[in-house]
Amino acid sequence: MQKEGRVRIPSGCAICGIIDRTGARFDGSAILRSISVMHDRSNGLGGGFAGYGIYPEYADQFAFHVFYESVSAKEACEALLRERFEVAFQSELPTRKHKSITDAPLIWRYFLVPRHALLEDAELTEEEFVARFVTFVNAKVDGAYVFSSGRNMGVFKAVGFPEDVGAFYRLEEYAGWCWTAHGRYPTNTPGWWGGAHPFALLDLSVVHNGEISSYDANRRSIEMHGYRCNLLTDTEVIAYILDYLLRKRGLTMEEASAVLAAPFWSTIGRMPEEQRQKLTYLRNTFSSLLLTGPFSIVVGFTNGMMALNDRLKLRSMVAAERGNFAYVASEECAIRIIQPDLDRVWAPSGGEPVIFTINGEEPQCR
């Protein structure tokens, strides 16, 4: 019998998330310890993190994190940035040398405010203006990739094991009220810096374990609404679907979850009338956005965190609570390594969203 680690692991990839529901900030060392316990679920071809509340001094600006493959790509992208935004601050994203992180691109961050004259001329919200700009750069500016674009949050990702990626980005120097993490084990797509998780647009970020067998249908559908999937992995489409459902269509987080992991028709048929009508509407209206295949995801958003399994629960995921803190992870050990004494531990059912927000607020997505 071959040992685990020498063969393809279909259930590979690790995800986890931590939130302090009071909004108090804590540094990135806890999420690093959590994801490192699941080292064997990754293969070194991708790791990443999203932190919320990490830029309080620039909370009103959009924080862009950008990969550049060349100086010319940086110059081209920065020329566009200056045309469309006021730049409050820019710098290289702080990193430290790490023997396991190699072939790093140029990595820069910018804190930006859209030029209001352009907003008024185009009659766009700031969020739509930024989303369109990110889509344009990632599709049209060769060698530039905006991989984080929200307010008071940031994505950090690379090719490598997640604990090495966290050390490379010096996550212990940041503090936020919510952190999510991913360790990648790609099976059908290449391992490259842009293809590491999380995938993000505006304040929304997604980490994913599994495989989206409906990717082509989902991609064709969401690209009809102006999005572009060109990052060589199926997870990208989940972030865009959620942005479309939550920000553009105004669905609640529960309703969006019922689109991604819609109950079977036989299950809907047994529900009370009001619930049956609502879920029938969602399934019929957004049928092309249903995700099929095994998956578990953790979603970070403006004021909270959501976890969701596919409707058959073909990927593992555990949730837990202790005081003000809430946790989700692929394995319970990833939670207990940072908090062994828990008030509650449970395995969410397939298709059941687990949503945690700051001070019990309604979920908000900007």
C-alpha positions as CSV (number, residue, x, y, z in Angstrom):
1,M,0.0,0.0,0.0
2,Q,1.3,3.4,-0.9
3,K,1.6,6.0,1.9
4,E,-0.4,9.2,1.9
5,G,1.6,12.0,0.4
6,R,3.0,9.8,-2.4
7,V,-0.2,9.8,-4.4
8,R,-2.9,12.2,-5.5
9,I,-5.1,13.2,-2.5
10,P,-8.6,14.0,-3.8
11,S,-9.7,15.4,-0.5
12,G,-6.6,17.6,-0.1
13,C,-6.4,21.3,0.5
14,A,-6.9,22.8,4.0
15,I,-9.1,25.8,4.9
16,C,-9.7,27.6,8.2
17,G,-11.0,30.8,9.6
18,I,-11.0,32.7,13.0
19,I,-13.2,35.7,14.0
20,D,-13.5,37.7,17.1
21,R,-17.2,38.7,17.1
22,T,-16.5,41.8,19.2
23,G,-14.4,43.3,16.4
24,A,-11.2,43.2,18.6
25,R,-8.1,42.7,16.6
26,F,-5.5,40.0,17.0
27,D,-2.3,39.2,15.1
28,G,-1.8,36.7,12.4
29,S,0.1,34.1,14.5
30,A,-3.0,32.2,15.5
31,I,-4.2,31.6,11.9
32,L,-0.6,30.5,11.1
33,R,-0.6,27.9,13.9
34,S,-4.1,26.7,12.8
35,I,-3.2,26.1,9.1
36,S,0.2,24.6,9.8
37,V,-1.3,21.7,11.7
38,M,-2.9,20.6,8.4
39,H,0.4,20.7,6.5
40,D,-0.1,17.3,4.9
41,R,-3.3,18.5,3.2
42,S,-1.1,20.8,1.0
43,N,1.7,20.0,-1.4
44,G,3.6,23.3,-1.4
45,L,2.0,24.7,-4.6
46,G,0.0,27.4,-2.9
47,G,-0.9,29.0,0.4
48,G,-2.6,32.2,1.4
49,F,-4.4,34.3,3.9
50,A,-7.0,37.1,4.2
51,G,-7.0,39.5,7.1
52,Y,-9.9,41.9,8.0
53,G,-9.3,45.1,10.0
54,I,-5.6,45.1,9.2
55,Y,-5.4,48.6,7.7
56,P,-7.3,50.9,10.2
57,E,-5.2,53.9,9.3
58,Y,-6.4,53.6,5.7
59,A,-9.9,52.2,6.5
60,D,-11.7,54.5,4.0
61,Q,-9.4,53.7,1.0
62,F,-9.4,50.7,-1.2
63,A,-6.3,48.6,-0.5
64,F,-4.8,47.1,-3.6
65,H,-2.3,44.3,-3.5
66,V,-0.7,43.7,-6.9
67,F,1.6,41.1,-8.4
68,Y,3.9,42.4,-11.3
69,E,5.9,40.1,-13.5
70,S,8.1,42.9,-14.7
71,V,8.9,46.6,-14.2
72,S,7.1,47.4,-17.5
73,A,3.9,45.8,-16.2
74,K,4.2,47.9,-13.0
75,E,4.7,51.1,-15.0
76,A,1.7,50.3,-17.2
77,C,-0.6,49.5,-14.3
78,E,0.5,52.5,-12.2
79,A,-0.2,54.8,-15.1
80,L,-3.8,53.6,-15.1
81,L,-4.0,53.9,-11.3
82,R,-3.0,57.5,-11.4
83,E,-5.6,58.3,-14.1
84,R,-8.4,56.8,-12.1
85,F,-7.5,57.1,-8.5
86,E,-6.1,59.5,-5.9
87,V,-3.2,57.5,-4.3
88,A,-3.0,58.1,-0.6
89,F,0.0,55.8,-0.1
90,Q,2.0,53.2,-2.0
91,S,4.9,50.9,-1.2
92,E,6.3,47.4,-1.7
93,L,4.3,44.9,0.3
94,P,6.6,44.1,3.3
95,T,8.1,40.6,3.0
96,R,11.1,38.7,4.4
97,K,13.4,36.3,2.6
98,H,12.3,32.7,3.0
99,K,14.2,29.7,1.6
100,S,11.0,28.0,0.6
101,I,9.4,31.0,-1.3
102,T,11.2,31.5,-4.6
103,D,10.5,33.2,-7.9
104,A,8.5,35.9,-6.2
105,P,7.1,38.6,-8.5
106,L,7.2,42.3,-7.6
107,I,4.5,42.8,-4.9
108,W,3.1,46.3,-4.3
109,R,0.3,47.8,-2.3
110,Y,-1.7,51.0,-2.9
111,F,-4.3,52.8,-0.9
112,L,-6.7,54.4,-3.3
113,V,-9.7,56.7,-3.6
114,P,-11.6,56.7,-7.0
115,R,-11.5,60.1,-8.7
116,H,-15.0,61.5,-8.1
117,A,-15.3,63.3,-11.4
118,L,-14.9,59.9,-13.1
119,L,-17.5,58.3,-10.8
120,E,-20.0,61.1,-11.6
121,D,-19.4,60.9,-15.3
122,A,-19.9,57.1,-15.3
123,E,-22.7,57.2,-12.8
124,L,-21.1,54.3,-10.8
125,T,-20.7,53.5,-7.2
126,E,-17.2,53.4,-5.8
127,E,-17.5,49.6,-5.5
128,E,-18.6,49.1,-9.1
129,F,-15.9,51.5,-10.3
130,V,-13.2,49.5,-8.5
131,A,-14.6,46.1,-9.5
132,R,-14.5,47.1,-13.2
133,F,-11.0,48.5,-12.9
134,V,-9.7,45.2,-11.3
135,T,-11.4,43.2,-14.0
136,F,-9.8,45.3,-16.7
137,V,-6.3,45.2,-15.2
138,N,-6.4,41.4,-14.7
139,A,-7.7,40.8,-18.2
140,K,-5.9,43.4,-20.2
141,V,-2.6,44.5,-18.5
142,D,-0.1,41.9,-19.3
143,G,2.0,40.8,-16.3
144,A,-0.2,42.6,-13.7
145,Y,-2.7,41.0,-11.4
146,V,-4.7,42.8,-8.7
147,F,-5.3,40.1,-6.1
148,S,-6.8,42.2,-3.3
149,S,-8.9,45.3,-3.6
150,G,-11.1,45.7,-0.5
151,R,-11.2,48.3,2.3
152,N,-9.4,47.6,5.5
153,M,-8.5,44.1,4.5
154,G,-5.8,42.3,2.5
155,V,-5.0,39.1,0.8
156,F,-1.5,37.5,1.1
157,K,-0.7,34.5,-1.1
158,A,2.1,32.7,-2.9
159,V,3.4,29.4,-4.2
160,G,4.5,27.5,-1.1
161,F,3.2,25.8,2.0
162,P,0.9,28.2,3.9
163,E,3.1,28.4,7.1
164,D,6.0,29.5,4.9
165,V,3.8,32.0,3.0
166,G,2.7,33.5,6.3
167,A,6.3,33.9,7.4
168,F,7.2,35.4,4.0
169,Y,4.5,38.1,4.4
170,R,5.3,38.7,8.1
171,L,1.7,38.1,9.1
172,E,2.6,38.3,12.8
173,E,3.0,42.1,12.3
174,Y,-0.6,42.5,11.2
175,A,-3.7,42.6,13.5
176,G,-7.2,42.0,12.3
177,W,-10.6,40.9,13.7
178,C,-11.0,38.0,11.2
179,W,-8.5,35.8,9.4
180,T,-8.9,33.0,6.8
181,A,-6.3,30.7,5.4
182,H,-5.7,28.1,2.7
183,G,-3.2,25.3,2.0
184,R,-3.4,24.2,-1.6
185,Y,-3.2,20.7,-3.2
186,P,-4.0,21.5,-6.8
187,T,-5.2,18.5,-8.8
188,N,-6.4,19.8,-12.1
189,T,-4.9,23.3,-12.4
190,P,-1.3,24.7,-12.1
191,G,0.3,26.0,-9.0
192,W,1.2,29.6,-9.6
193,W,1.2,32.8,-7.5
194,G,-2.1,34.2,-9.0
195,G,-3.8,30.8,-8.7
196,A,-3.2,30.5,-4.9
197,H,-6.1,31.2,-2.6
198,P,-7.8,33.3,-1.3
199,F,-9.6,34.8,-4.4
200,A,-11.0,38.2,-3.7
201,L,-12.9,41.1,-5.2
202,L,-13.6,44.2,-3.1
203,D,-14.1,43.1,0.5
204,L,-15.1,39.5,-0.4
205,S,-12.6,36.7,-0.2
206,V,-12.9,32.9,-0.7
207,V,-10.8,29.9,0.2
208,H,-11.9,26.6,-1.1
209,N,-11.3,22.9,-0.7
210,G,-12.7,20.7,-3.4
211,E,-13.5,20.7,-7.1
212,I,-16.2,22.6,-9.0
213,S,-17.4,20.2,-11.7
214,S,-19.9,22.8,-12.9
215,Y,-17.1,25.3,-13.5
216,D,-17.6,25.8,-17.2
217,A,-21.3,26.4,-16.9
218,N,-20.8,28.7,-13.9
219,R,-18.0,30.6,-15.8
220,R,-20.1,31.1,-18.9
221,S,-23.0,32.4,-16.9
222,I,-21.0,34.8,-14.7
223,E,-19.0,36.2,-17.6
224,M,-22.3,37.4,-19.1
225,H,-22.4,39.9,-16.3
226,G,-19.0,41.5,-17.0
227,Y,-16.7,39.3,-14.9
228,R,-13.7,37.5,-16.4
229,C,-12.2,34.2,-15.2
230,N,-8.6,34.0,-16.4
231,L,-6.6,32.8,-13.4
232,L,-6.6,29.1,-14.2
233,T,-8.5,27.7,-11.3
234,D,-12.1,26.9,-10.6
235,T,-12.2,28.8,-7.3
236,E,-12.1,32.2,-8.9
237,V,-15.7,31.8,-10.2
238,I,-17.0,31.4,-6.6
239,A,-15.8,34.9,-5.6
240,Y,-17.4,36.5,-8.6
241,I,-20.7,34.6,-8.2
242,L,-20.9,35.8,-4.6
243,D,-20.1,39.4,-5.6
244,Y,-22.9,39.2,-8.2
245,L,-25.5,37.7,-5.9
246,L,-24.7,39.8,-2.8
247,R,-23.6,43.2,-4.1
248,K,-25.4,43.4,-7.5
249,R,-28.6,41.4,-6.9
250,G,-29.0,42.3,-3.2
251,L,-29.4,38.7,-1.9
252,T,-28.8,37.9,1.7
253,M,-25.9,35.6,2.7
254,E,-28.4,32.8,3.4
255,E,-30.0,33.3,0.0
256,A,-26.7,33.3,-1.8
257,S,-25.7,30.1,0.0
258,A,-29.0,28.6,-1.1
259,V,-28.0,29.4,-4.7
260,L,-24.5,27.9,-4.4
261,A,-25.6,24.8,-2.6
262,A,-29.2,24.6,-3.5
263,P,-31.3,21.9,-1.8
264,F,-32.5,19.1,-4.1
265,W,-35.9,19.5,-5.6
266,S,-37.2,16.6,-3.6
267,T,-36.1,18.4,-0.4
268,I,-37.7,21.7,-1.4
269,G,-40.9,19.9,-2.1
270,R,-41.2,18.8,1.5
271,M,-40.7,22.3,2.9
272,P,-43.4,24.7,4.3
273,E,-45.1,26.8,1.6
274,E,-43.3,30.1,2.1
275,Q,-39.9,28.5,2.2
276,R,-40.7,26.3,-0.7
277,Q,-41.7,29.3,-2.9
278,K,-38.5,31.2,-2.0
279,L,-36.1,28.4,-2.7
280,T,-38.0,27.5,-5.9
281,Y,-37.5,31.1,-7.1
282,L,-33.8,31.0,-6.2
283,R,-33.2,27.7,-8.0
284,N,-35.1,28.8,-11.1
285,T,-33.7,32.3,-11.3
286,F,-30.0,31.4,-10.6
287,S,-29.9,27.8,-11.8
288,S,-26.6,28.3,-13.8
289,L,-24.9,29.5,-10.6
290,L,-25.4,26.2,-8.7
291,L,-22.1,24.7,-7.7
292,T,-21.8,20.9,-8.3
293,G,-19.0,18.7,-7.1
294,P,-17.4,18.3,-3.7
295,F,-16.5,21.6,-1.9
296,S,-16.1,23.4,1.4
297,I,-15.5,27.1,1.4
298,V,-14.8,29.9,3.9
299,V,-15.9,33.4,2.8
300,G,-14.6,36.6,4.4
301,F,-16.7,39.7,4.0
302,T,-17.1,43.3,5.3
303,N,-18.3,42.4,8.8
304,G,-18.0,38.7,9.1
305,M,-17.2,35.2,7.9
306,M,-19.3,32.4,6.4
307,A,-18.6,28.7,5.9
308,L,-20.4,26.4,3.5
309,N,-20.3,22.7,2.4
310,D,-21.7,21.3,-0.8
311,R,-25.2,19.9,-0.3
312,L,-23.9,16.3,0.1
313,K,-21.1,17.3,2.4
314,L,-18.4,15.6,0.4
315,R,-15.6,17.6,2.0
316,S,-14.9,17.8,5.7
317,M,-15.5,21.0,7.8
318,V,-15.9,21.6,11.5
319,A,-17.1,24.7,13.3
320,A,-16.6,25.8,16.9
321,E,-17.1,28.6,19.4
322,R,-15.3,29.8,22.5
323,G,-16.5,33.0,24.1
324,N,-16.3,35.8,21.6
325,F,-14.3,33.7,19.1
326,A,-15.7,31.5,16.4
327,Y,-13.7,29.0,14.3
328,V,-14.1,26.9,11.1
329,A,-11.5,24.4,9.7
330,S,-11.2,21.3,7.6
331,E,-10.1,19.4,10.7
332,E,-10.9,19.9,14.4
333,C,-7.2,19.7,15.3
334,A,-6.7,23.0,13.5
335,I,-9.1,24.6,15.9
336,R,-7.9,22.9,19.1
337,I,-4.3,23.8,18.5
338,I,-5.2,27.4,19.2
339,Q,-8.1,26.9,21.5
340,P,-8.3,23.4,23.2
341,D,-11.2,24.4,25.6
342,L,-14.2,25.0,23.4
343,D,-17.8,25.8,24.3
344,R,-19.3,24.1,21.3
345,V,-18.0,22.0,18.4
346,W,-20.2,20.8,15.5
347,A,-20.0,19.6,11.9
348,P,-22.4,21.7,9.7
349,S,-24.7,19.8,7.5
350,G,-24.3,19.9,3.7
351,G,-25.6,23.1,2.3
352,E,-26.0,24.7,5.7
353,P,-24.3,28.1,5.9
354,V,-22.5,29.0,9.1
355,I,-22.4,32.8,9.5
356,F,-20.6,34.8,12.1
357,T,-20.7,38.6,12.2
358,I,-19.4,41.4,14.3
359,N,-21.7,42.1,17.3
360,G,-24.5,40.1,15.7
361,E,-25.0,42.5,12.8
362,E,-26.6,41.6,9.5
363,P,-23.9,40.5,7.0
364,Q,-22.6,43.4,4.8
365,C,-20.7,43.1,1.6
366,R,-19.2,46.2,0.0
